[in-house]
């Protein structure tokens, strides 16, 4: 829903502006939460550089996929974005020394197969795509994978609220100049709607951080393929993008793969 915001706006609000206003709402939310949870000093980090890099990757990925979704079918943009799960698994193996056993490989393959079925059924790649949006969507996948790696690392040593506080502050700072350069006049309702995306994104961030803290990238990355199911549903409900039986079949495989990933990675009781 957040990444499809530019498509909802139908070009009336730019990707930089949406992302900036979202960070305004997100930062206001985490500042309020931090005040209730011991104040800002209680959430001070000794790894500000890692937080900045995570914010740079996350905000850049958000802008890239938001812009791509506004200039190409959502199914196509999401298909490129879902490459991030595969890239995240590879990063986990290379940098975190995670191991993929036989059952994990099968579960990942099942989730990936379901994703391919859904995006093909949604009409992805059936016609020539504009190069710039396709490149932006692919770049967002790489950036999201790096962000996932950093979330995994930071989530092991810092509070979830601390991680969110830093990324919102740095993200707002990074988006200020691009948003100003591309600013378009908006009515109060549009501004308020964009700002409200902030609290929504905080809820999603919290769930993401908890997930990355609890499980390795080889598990969490492929589980995120469930995003394709919600993207297909959103495209049908909001934009009339036709859904087919393949969406149900692929979605079932994605869910089944996710269940197997969770069961495989869970320690025995």
C-alpha positions in Angstrom: 0.0 0.0 0.0 2.8 2.4 0.9 4.8 1.8 -2.2 1.7 2.1 -4.4 1.0 5.6 -3.0 2.3 7.3 -6.1 0.0 5.3 -8.3 -3.0 6.2 -6.0 -1.9 9.9 -6.5 -2.0 9.4 -10.3 1.1 11.6 -10.7 -0.2 14.5 -8.6 2.4 13.8 -5.9 6.0 12.9 -6.7 7.8 9.9 -5.2 10.3 12.1 -3.3 7.5 14.2 -1.8 5.5 11.2 -0.7 8.5 9.6 0.9 9.5 12.8 2.7 6.0 13.3 4.1 5.9 9.7 5.1 9.1 10.2 7.1 7.5 13.3 8.7 4.7 11.2 10.1 7.0 8.3 11.0 9.5 10.5 12.9 6.7 12.2 14.8 5.4 8.7 15.7 8.7 7.4 17.0 9.5 10.6 18.8 6.3 10.2 20.7 7.0 6.6 21.5 10.6 7.4 22.6 9.2 10.0 25.0 7.1 7.3 26.6 9.9 4.8 26.6 12.6 6.6 28.6 13.4 9.6 26.3 15.8 10.1 23.4 19.0 9.4 25.5 17.7 5.9 26.3 17.8 5.1 22.6 21.2 6.5 21.7 23.2 4.2 19.4 26.9 3.5 19.2 26.5 2.6 15.5 25.2 5.8 13.8 27.1 5.1 10.6 25.3 1.7 10.2 22.0 3.4 10.8 22.8 6.1 8.2 23.6 3.5 5.6 20.5 1.6 6.4 18.4 4.8 6.0 20.2 5.6 2.7 19.4 2.1 1.3 15.8 2.1 2.7 14.9 5.6 1.5 16.5 5.1 -1.9 14.7 1.8 -2.3 11.4 3.4 -1.3 11.7 6.2 -3.8 12.8 3.8 -6.5 10.0 1.3 -6.1 7.4 4.0 -5.5 8.4 5.8 -8.8 8.6 2.5 -10.7 5.1 1.4 -9.5 3.7 4.7 -10.8 5.2 4.2 -14.3 4.7 0.5 -14.9 2.2 -2.2 -13.9 2.3 -3.0 -10.1 2.8 -6.7 -10.9 5.9 -6.0 -12.9 7.3 -3.6 -10.4 6.7 -6.0 -7.6 8.2 -8.9 -9.6 11.5 -6.9 -9.8 11.2 -6.0 -6.1 10.8 -9.6 -5.1 14.3 -10.3 -6.3 15.3 -8.8 -3.0 14.4 -12.1 -1.2 16.9 -14.1 -3.3 19.6 -11.4 -2.9 19.0 -11.3 0.9 19.5 -15.0 1.1 22.8 -14.7 -0.8 23.9 -11.8 1.5 23.1 -13.9 4.5 25.2 -16.8 3.3 28.2 -14.6 2.3 28.3 -12.1 5.2 26.6 -13.8 8.1 27.7 -17.3 7.3 24.2 -18.7 7.3 23.8 -22.2 6.0 21.1 -23.6 3.8 20.1 -27.1 4.5 18.1 -29.3 2.1 14.7 -28.4 3.6 15.4 -24.7 3.5 16.4 -24.9 -0.1 13.1 -26.6 -1.0 11.0 -24.1 1.0 12.8 -21.2 -0.7 12.3 -22.8 -4.1 8.6 -23.3 -3.3 8.1 -19.6 -2.3 10.0 -18.5 -5.4 7.9 -20.7 -7.7 4.7 -19.3 -6.2 6.0 -15.8 -6.8 6.8 -16.6 -10.5 3.3 -18.1 -11.0 1.6 -15.0 -9.5 3.5 -12.4 -11.5 3.2 -14.3 -14.8 -0.5 -14.8 -14.1 -0.8 -11.0 -13.4 0.6 -10.3 -16.8 4.1 -9.4 -15.8 6.6 -9.1 -18.6 4.0 -9.8 -21.4 4.9 -6.6 -23.1 7.9 -4.4 -23.4 8.7 -2.4 -20.3 10.1 1.1 -20.1 13.8 0.8 -19.3 14.0 3.4 -16.6 11.2 2.1 -14.3 12.4 -1.5 -14.8 16.0 -0.5 -13.8 14.6 1.5 -10.8 12.6 -1.5 -9.6 15.6 -3.8 -9.9 17.8 -1.3 -8.1 15.2 -1.2 -5.3 15.6 -4.9 -4.8 19.3 -4.7 -4.3 18.9 -1.8 -1.9 16.2 -3.6 0.1 18.4 -6.6 0.4 21.3 -4.6 1.8 18.9 -2.9 4.2 17.7 -6.3 5.3 21.2 -7.3 6.1 21.7 -4.1 8.2 18.4 -4.6 10.0 19.5 -8.2 10.9 22.8 -6.9 12.2 21.4 -3.9 14.1 18.4 -5.8 15.4 20.7 -8.2 17.2 22.2 -5.5 19.4 19.7 -2.6 19.6 16.1 -1.9 20.5 13.6 -1.9 17.7 12.5 1.6 18.7 16.1 2.8 18.5 16.5 1.4 15.0 13.3 3.0 13.8 14.2 6.4 15.4 17.5 6.6 13.6 16.2 5.5 10.2 13.4 8.0 10.4 15.7 10.9 11.3 18.3 10.1 8.7 15.6 9.3 6.1 13.9 12.6 6.6 17.2 14.4 6.3 18.1 12.5 3.1 14.7 13.1 1.4 14.5 16.9 2.3 16.5 18.3 -0.6 15.0 16.0 -3.3 11.5 16.6 -2.1 12.0 20.3 -2.1 13.4 20.3 -5.6 10.4 18.3 -6.9 7.8 19.8 -4.6 4.2 20.2 -5.9 1.4 22.2 -4.3 -1.0 20.0 -2.4 -4.2 20.6 -0.5 -4.3 19.9 3.2 -6.1 16.5 2.7 -3.4 15.2 0.4 -0.6 16.3 2.8 -2.4 14.7 5.8 -2.9 11.5 3.9 0.8 11.2 3.0 1.8 12.0 6.6 -0.5 9.2 7.8 1.5 6.7 5.8 4.2 7.3 8.4 2.5 5.6 11.4 1.5 2.8 9.0 5.1 2.4 8.0 6.3 2.3 11.6 4.0 -0.6 12.3 5.5 -2.4 9.3 9.0 -1.5 10.3 8.5 -2.9 13.8 7.2 -6.2 12.5 10.1 -6.3 10.0 12.8 -5.7 12.7 11.2 -8.3 15.0 11.2 -10.8 12.2 14.8 -10.1 11.2 15.9 -10.4 14.8 14.1 -13.7 15.3 15.1 -15.5 12.1 18.0 -15.6 9.7 17.9 -13.8 6.3 17.5 -17.2 4.5 14.1 -17.5 6.2 12.8 -13.9 6.5 13.8 -12.9 2.9 11.7 -15.6 1.1 8.8 -15.2 3.6 8.5 -11.6 2.4 7.3 -13.0 -0.9 3.8 -12.8 0.6 4.1 -9.1 -0.5 3.3 -10.3 -4.1 -0.1 -11.7 -3.0 -1.1 -8.4 -1.4 0.2 -6.4 -4.4 -1.9 -8.5 -6.7 -4.9 -8.0 -4.5 -4.3 -4.3 -4.3 -3.9 -4.0 -8.0 -7.2 -5.7 -8.6 -9.2 -3.8 -5.9 -7.8 -0.3 -6.4 -6.8 -0.2 -10.0 -8.8 -2.9 -11.8 -5.8 -5.0 -12.7 -7.3 -8.3 -13.5 -6.5 -11.3 -11.2 -6.6 -14.9 -12.5 -6.6 -18.4 -11.0 -2.8 -18.3 -11.1 -2.9 -15.7 -8.3 -4.6 -18.2 -6.0 -2.3 -21.1 -7.0 0.9 -19.0 -6.7 -0.3 -17.4 -3.5 -1.0 -20.8 -1.9 2.6 -22.0 -2.9 4.0 -18.8 -1.3 2.1 -19.3 1.9 3.1 -23.0 2.0 6.7 -22.2 1.4 6.6 -19.6 4.2 5.1 -22.2 6.6 7.8 -24.7 5.7 10.5 -22.0 6.2 9.2 -21.2 9.7 8.8 -24.8 10.7 12.3 -25.7 9.3 13.9 -22.8 11.2 12.1 -23.2 14.4 14.0 -25.0 17.2 12.5 -28.2 18.4 10.3 -28.0 21.4 
